[in-house]
Amino acid sequence: MFKHFIATLKDEKGQALSEYGLILALVAVVAIGAMTVLGTNVSGVLTTIGNALTAA
């Protein structure tokens, strides 16, 4: 039983899975941040274009 416990501690499959989860979470946070910034900028550009079209 003690050998099985030591073998379980040396198993790194769960560790790799958690690392992939952390990387996925980081990518999601960066993507959400980038979309928020770009969405604000695109909204400003579209407002400017809309105002220019209605003034013309």
Residue pairs with C-beta under 8 A, 6 or more apart in sequence:
none
